[in-house]
Amino acid sequence: MAVSESWTKKYLAEVLGTFLLVFLGDSFVAFAVAGAGGNGFKAGLLAAGMFWGFAVTLAIYAAGAVSGAHINPAVTVALAWRRGFPWSKVPGYIGSQLVGAFLAAAAISLVWDGIILKAEQTGHIVRGGANGILSGLIFSANWPHPGLVGYTGDAVSMQDPMWRGIATEIIITAILLICILGIVEDRVPSAANLAPIAIGFVVAALVGLFAPIEMASLNPARDFGPRVWMLLVGYGSNAIPGPNFNIIVTTVFPFVGALLGAGVYDWFIHQHLAAPVGPDTAKVPETARARA
């Protein structure tokens, strides 16, 4: 098999994996925000953790055997920095992830459009207006939002300082990478087929705990790809750059957190592990080690 053909299949697997992640996760958000008559948002924030965890697990099972199921640009960059993933393939992976997330947002509109439009009409929401962030949350991890813990302003006036969102995003994405690298560690006996479930639990915990603070993006593709679709369907600046330019919180700083987490894991754990020895040493297959 030609090398180029092999990598093309990996890119397509990343498109599919990221599509599944965003479509399944944001379908729950659509139901929580719009499907419950616009009243399901606060309860849905906590339940969202469970459903995003399911989405991650299923996406990794679907794409992991071909691409390793990074399904997250921050994970791809961290693996290139600390685990030898080819830097030359990083743009292709990130591009594939963004395409998958964009297509997922389009599919969300196709499936949920009637419910979304009804909720917007009921709540007098104008997509390009000051309150457009309310239905925009279906697609992106837009922050801040008046329903979030600690928020004291309206939908466009940020009283809760941006540094809180930035710090939270860095910390939780670092935790995500620490856990991922530990779960797929090739020097520790592990059941590779359970790695997607374990990673799903990590995502469920992080989203369930921290989405009420600042929406818990954790994934630049999950946030930015749908924002491009939002531009096409009339959200305007509520999509890009987002209220108070919040795109930097949810799209840029997960990269910082991922690099921090990978460095911390290697400094505190990875460098102190002995290399596997002997034929009985359990090793995680290469496709599983790259999963995230």
N, C-alpha and C positions, 0 to 999 in steps of 0.2 A: 504494500500500500504506500502510495506516495506520501511524503511528509506533509505537503500542502493539503492533500485530501484529508489526512488525519486531523490536522488542526482545524480545517473547515468543519468537520463533524463536531469537534470540541466547541467551536463557536456556536454552532446551531444548538448544541445541548445546553449551553449557557443561556441562549435565547429562551429555550423551552423552560428550563429550570426557573429562571427569573420571572417568566410569564406566570408560571404556576404559583410561585410565591406571592406575587403582587395581586394576581387575580383573586386567589383564595382569601388572602389577608384583607384586601380592600373590599371584597364582597361583604365580609363581616362588618367592616366600618360603614359601608353603605346601608346595611340593615340597621346598625346601631344609630346612625345619624338620621337617616331618612325613613327607614322602614318602620320604625316604631312611632311614626307620626311626629318625628322630630323631638321626641321626649326620651329617646333611649340612650343619649350620648353619655351621660355620667355613669350609668350602670355599665354601659358597653366598654368603657375604658378599661376596666379591670378584666372583664371577660375577653377583651381583645387579645390579651396575653396568651390565653389558651389557644385561640384560633390562629394567631400568628405562629405559635409554636407548631401546631398541626401543619400549617402551610410550609414552614421551613422543612419539617421532616419529610413531607411528601415530595417537595421539590428536590431534596437531596437524593431520595430514593430514585426519583425519575431520571435525574441527569448525572448522578455521581459516577456511574460506571463508565461514562464516556469522557466527561470533562472534569471530574472531581467535584462538580457542583459548588463552585465558589459562590455564585449568585449574589455577589456583593463586591463592588469595586474596592472597598477598603480591605476586604479579606485578600483579594488578588494582589494588591500592592504589598500587604504585609507578608504574604507568602513569597513574593518575589524578593523582598528584602531579607527575609530570615530563613527561607526554606528552598531556595534555588529555583523557584518558578522562573521561566525565561522572561527577562524584561522585554524582549522583543515581542512577546505575545500578550503583554499587559494591555496595550491599546485595543487589540482585538477582543479580549475578554471583556474589558470595560464597555466597549462599543456594543457587544452582544448583550450584555446585561441591561444597558440603557434601552436597546431596541425591545427586549423582552418586557421591560417595565412599561414602556410606551404602549406597546400592543395590549398589555393587560389593562391599562387605563382606558383604551379604546373599547375593549371588551366589557369593562365595567359600565361604560356609558350605554353600550348596546343592550346589556341585560337589565340594568337597573334604571334606565333613563326615565321611565314612567314614574317610578317611585320618587326619584330625585326631583323631577319637575314638580310633582305634587307637593313635596315638602317645601320646595322653594316658593311655590305659589301661596301655600298656607302661611309660611313664615315671612312673606313679602321680601324674599331674599333676591338681591340683584347680584349676579355673578361678578360683575366688574365693579360693584359698589363697595361701600365700607363694610357691609355685612356679608359679602361674598365669601369670606373665609369660612363661614359656617358650613356651607355645602362643599366648599373646596377641601375641607378636611377629609372628605371621602377619598380623595385622590392622593393628597400629599400629607407630609407630616408637618404642615404649617404650624408655626408657633410664633407668638403666644396666642392663647385662646381664652376667652372670659370664663370658660368652665373649668379651667385647670387650677390645681392647688397653688395657692400663693399669688395668683394673678389678681390685680386690684384695679386694672384699667378696663377700657372697652376694647373692641376687636382691632382697633388700629392704633391705639395709644398705649405704648408699652410702658407700664409702670413697674412690672416685674422685670428687673434688669436683664439685658441680654447675656451678661456674663454667667448668669445662673443656667441658662439654656446651654451655653457653650461648655461650661464645666461639667454639667450633667452628661451631655453627649460624649464628651471625651472619656469620662469615667466609665460609663456603661459600655461603650464600644471597646474600651480596653479590657473590661471584664469579659466581654464576649470573646475576644481573641485569646485571652488567657485560658478560658475554658475550652475553646475549640482546639487549641494546640495541645492541651492536656488530654482531651478525649481521643485525638488521633495520633498521639505520641507513638512513634515507631520503636521506641526502646522499652515500652511497657506492654505486657501482655494485655490484649484487648479483643473484644468481639467486634470486628469491623462492621458487621451488619446491624449492630445496635448504635453505632455512632450517630446516624441521623436522628434517632429518637432522643439520645442524650443532648444533642445540639438543639433540638426542638424544645426540650425542657429548659435549657438555658435562655433561649429567646423568649419563651413564655414567661419565665420569671422576670426578665429584664423589662419586657413590655408591660406586664401586669403591674409591676412595682413603680415604674418610672414614666409610663405614658401619662399618668395624671399630673406629672410635673412639667414635662416639655415634649410630649408626644413620642419620644424614644424612636428616632429614625433608625439608627444603627447601620444604615445602608444607603449610600448616596444614590444608587440606581433606583431603589424603591421610592425615593423622594423626587429626584430630578426628572426621571422618565415621565411620570405622570404630570409633572408641572408643564412639560412641553405640550402634552395633550390638552391640559387645561387652557393654555394660550389659544389653542385652535377652537375651543368651544366657548370662549367668551369671558374667561376669568380675569384677563388682563394682568394688572400688577399684583393681584392676589395670587397669581401663579408664579410669575418671575418679575421682580425678585422676592415677592411675598411682602406682607406688611412689615415695615421697618427693616427691609432687606434681610428677612430671617432665613433666606435660602442658605446663608453662610453657616447658620447653626446646624441645619439638618442635612446639608449636602457636603460642606467642606470639612467640618470638624470630626465626622466619623473617621476620616482618614487619619487625623492626628491621634485619635483614640486607638485605632487599630495598630498603628506603628508603636505607640506607647505600650500597649498590651503585649505585643509580640516581643518587644525588647525586655519588658519586665519578666515575662514567662521564661525567656531564655536565660536571663541573668539569675533568677532565683531557682529555677527548676531544671531546665533542659541541659545546661552545662554540667550539672552535678549528677546526671544519670549515666550509668555505665552503658557502653555499647552492647547490644545484644550478642550473646555468644552461644554456640552449640546449636545443633539441629532442632532441639526441642523448644527453642525460644519462640514464643508467639510474636508474629509481626503483623501489623496492619497492612493490607495491600496498598499499593501506590495510589490507586484510585480513591481509597478511603482516606489516606493521609492528607490528600489535598482538599478534602471536603470542607465546606463551610457554608 
